[in-house]
Amino acid sequence: MISDSAILKKIERQPKRTAGFKQLVREMGIHGDARRELSERLKRLVSGKQLVQVDSDRYAIPQASSGKNLIVGRLSMHRDGFGFVIPDASALDERLKARLSGDIFIPPPAVGSAMHGDRVLVEITTIRPDGRAEGRIVRPLHRAHSTVVGIFHYGNRYNYVTPLDRKISQEIIIPKGLELPEKASDDGAAPGKEDKRKKTKKSVHRVLGEEAKRTRPDNLENVVVDVEITDWPTATQNPRGRVVEILGYEDDFGVDVEIMIRKHHLPHRFPPEVLEEAQEAEPLIPASELKKRRDFRALPIVTIDGETARDFDDAVTVRRLKNGNFELQVHIADVAQYVIPDSAIDQEARLRGTSVYFPDRAVPMLPLELSTDICSLRPQVDRLVMSCVMEIDHRGEILGCELCPGVIRSAERMTYTNVKAVLEGDPVLRKRYASLVELFETMRELAMILNRKRERRGSIDFDLPEPVIEFDEHGLMKSITRSERNIANRIIEEFMLSANESVAGYLENKRVASIYRVHEKPDPKRVYEFEIIASTFGYSLGVGPLPIQRIQPKTDRRANYGTGKRAREIEIPKEVHITPRMYQKLTEKIAGKPEERILSYLMLRSLKQARYSEENLGHFALAAPTYTHFTSPIRRYPDLIIHRILKDVLRDSAEMRDGEIAIGVSGRQPSRDESDTLETGSSKPSPWSKRRDHATHQQSLKPLRGPIPIEELHDIAEESSQSERRADEAERELMEWKKAKFMEDHVGEDFDGLIISVTKFGFFVELTDLFVEGLVPLATLTDDRYVYHENTREIIGQRNHKIYRLGQKVRVIVDRIDPVEKKIQFALLEEEPQRGRKRAGRR
């Protein structure tokens, strides 16, 4: 059997630690279908940065060349032509690691033939005393993307495409004859002709919404196209390519979504073999399978989702036990029953990593046959599930839980809006759902108990609103509003959190290798920066005096030698003791205050981004020592992996059996909320506790076994984290485009706003009534000469001493919309400057 470790060991033994594909096939004795598996594993090792592809079929172990400053990393370009290389940690030797600080600057002439996102080999030419480095790209090792989306233009000498991604600064030349796609689209329509069947046949590649109707215009000027690069750039020549897809004009309905999908390279077309597998999935449940599952079909189990949702992967019910405790049942779609490891569907799901949700459309992780039908927990239909049944006391402590395969029949498909209305006493809906009213009230009671438990242990809840775009009956935007997080949302959140923690704790205590959802404690530098800003409002996280290390760069000391001037000092924060409860207490202090919005926003920015990891590092924001994602396997690949691991554990080592039904049993979860023991000395301290011996703790819970090797779990966690970030970026950028498009009709109108960020080139304002941000450039403040003060994050007039600072209310006019960058620019209409806020303790 081929494994990643066997491949790496084989390559490490080779001269120069390099081997070709055919050499590996020959020396490892690989035949038949195993060749394809080897190819897939090599690709994953390259994407996981454990190997470097040095040629079309040769692979090497990443390493710095002996005696040379050569490293491997990913290139991030700037629209002005320069770039930065983010080094791979595995490619740095100890000598370079000790000298380098941050990324490597690449000036425009040294970029060579590389493009944004490529993995490159870099020679470091200069390392400054402060650790900043400059270098040149020797050669690209792996091209990030073979296609680019952009605007087509006709030229006198040649036709070209201007990329919409401003980080790709070079125009792509389109040779004559390559302006039009060669073959039909995947939906079967000939190029240039609109398939009439599209009006009746929905695309197999989307969950929601209609794809942009694409026709081939006679004139391609200013039309958005997708280009496949055929010739990569050189130092003297632009890249060349051919048009593979015509999307339409940028302002056409639906084209903006199609642009985002291709700009962020989201996989959006299911290969034929994936669709074939999905269509062959058996919807009927065999009697032999039912014998292996606990039957929950007689219980009042419901799904609660948004109005437009079609992929229902969780269902819940609650009942009160005779001893006064609650029994919470969380039933999750058993996707692992239908998606077999290494099948075509599984490989595509791993590639996608997550479903991507846009305002009017979604790109699913799984084909529609599974995501909206066979796996989806639709009402009044038998569905297979993985069930987590928890007993919870009146303080919210989970006294025990049982994990088992089950079968349910959802009693009702509920929406957040309807559940909220029922709980608020809507007579029509209470009559319609009369049999479920008591259930919803019990759910609310339990959710509030669970929420209070999380508050006691220090969980952070910023409750920041998110933008929601509302459309009219013609599919056009009519407004941008703030999302409402009502009691029904909170019910589902609390129930899913409890199930995720229970499953994570069960697998960790079994010493089984798994994937965790981790959120590490904030970086000291971010905490330091937040404390400086918060102090201007009279607040603090309560971390005490921040330990600061002051250093003087050697270059400054040399420059000032003999001049009598003191070299400038750089302040670097040292490690600080920070806990979730500190953030929680501050959110309670600022609740309802004018500065709540801005300080909550800044607190959120000071935190790290949650990610997936094979190592349990705890979840800082939830104040949870152990956490995973188990509840959304239809739309998240890590959840599917957790289901596979759990099913394997239950099959081999279940604590209890009821006939053929394997049941995992977890005992009482240790209480962590009394006397603040989460941070001050429980038997199982949190990952951010001073009292924890981290090395000993990690060793005591080190996985001893598992159906998936730890190396593969690492790769899956890395890939899934990257897929999640890619999806978030696409969703966020599309939202900014939609906002800019909406504000085009409001140019010249004035609004109230709040300053949410201050920079050296101006300040950003968020409109009070609309969830829209824009920049007030420093150059537009013409009544004085204004200067940015970095230490206080303020812009101050030198003569009149007007101050613009974070959290300040202003009146702005929508000045202009940048059609290229899709950025909104404001101008101050009615200034409300402040003169020197009094500091606490000063007279």
C-alpha angles and dihedrals in degrees: 000000000000118000134177092242092053091052093048092047091050093051093044090058093054124096109271086007090268132124138173127233094247090047091054091047091052099042096041093047095238120171140174118344090001088076089065091048090051091051092050092048092050090052091050092048089052093048089046089053093239090116135030120219103223097174139004092284106008126096133192140187108255111249141144112256112253111260093001130095094234120141138165123235148135120277119229112189130206122218090243091066103260125102148188128233116217104210122228107242090221091055095058120091119211092259094058094037090060094050103039124083117185130330129341117253116227115196117216097259091052097054092083115172096340123115135201113294097016121137105236143183109238132195111209109223100177135021115188122213091255091058099256112136139198126200150154130246112247094190142324113263100190128011111230098208135009095198134059128191117218150131118290119228134180115229137191094243101023143346118256145181123229108214116236088215102084090204087072098070099175123087115235114234116224111204117220113276094029097081095099130055114259102215142034122278121258090261090064101252118138114241112272094017126094111229107234089207089070089077091064105021117071119220115262089217101064136064097197137015136017124285118241111274105245125199128167109250121209090235116048096189109133092359118139112242138173113233130201111213111233099172121032120222124269131197089272105027136062120233117269128214150155130244111252099171138022111211102178135243117332093243095048115116112271096006092106090062092047089051093052092048091055098035091057092037095236111177102242108159120074113222115241093252090056092052090046092053091047093050091051093054110120112237095190117089113226118229090236089061093049090058089063094053137073110244114233096159096113094057126094095252118166140183118225116196143137122293094256098041118121102166104076108185101160134052128178145192135175133200134176116243126222091253090059096256125119128247110212117193119195114184118192126193110263096231091159088068090066104028107069119202114266093007118135090258091050093050091049091047090052091049092052094040094188144015113260119221123204125180094264104015145031134212105214128217091217130039117267093253088067106025098049102023128019097029098030113100096234120178122270092009128109111247134178116239145172106235132209112192113188133186110214127186129217091273093054096253115147103233093186143328139210123213120198145139111267147170124230140178109211110229096204143003102228130186128216089244095053095046090050090050092049091051091048091055104258101175097208095051094040088056092045093050097031093139091055102041094093090048092054092048090051089049090053092050093051093044091055090050091051091047092052090050091054090048091053092054093048106261113168120231114179093170091202112179121241128214120260121193115216120206131202126229090277093056094253124133114260102170147349114231138173117262118248118228102198134179092274091057090050092050092056093041093054094045093048092047090053093050093046092051092046094052093044092051093047094053094043093051089050087056090236120155107248146151120264133197102232134188113184124209117270123278111258091235091057091047090050092051092048092049091054092053095040090053090062087062092045096254137116138181088233097242090138125224108354113232107235129189114208118205134179115215113237091232091059092046091052093046092052096041110128094004096095090234120128116239114243117260126225117210116219118185116230125215112303131196106242129166135186090246090065090059091043093053091050092050088053091050095052097041109129094005122125090245094052095098096051098041092047088051092050093046090053091050091052091060125085123247117264115242144168122267139169087223119074107235096159129244110271099191093049092041085229119146090200126029140153141165113258105139106074111048092147091065106021125057097206089059089055090052090051089053091052093049092047093049091050092050092049091049094051106029113013114161092222140021129203102192104300093345114107113211127190114210125201122189130221115318110233113255113247102174105075118100089352090287091161088078104019109050124312119157088259106039121198122260090254095050120117089217097060119102093216097192093050093044093050091048092050091056098036108139113257098186145355142160092250120055114246090238091058091046088054091053093047091049092050093046093046092049090051092047090051092051091047091052092046091051092049093048092046095048093048090051089053090050091050091049092050090048091050093049093053088084091051100054108136094025121117129227142177114254147174127231105239102168135022122200138168091263098048141296134285120233128199115208113239098221097035129047091236130126129200141167127252100202118222089232091064092062095090103161092081144358105273125201129195115234107205098193094059098025091235136134110218131187112234096217107027095029093224111168130211113191143160115292094020118140117233139170114234139180123218099248105177145334118230103228093200103042093031088227126147121225123200132194125208110255103171114018122212100184121176126219116218111321112225113254120223111265095018124114 
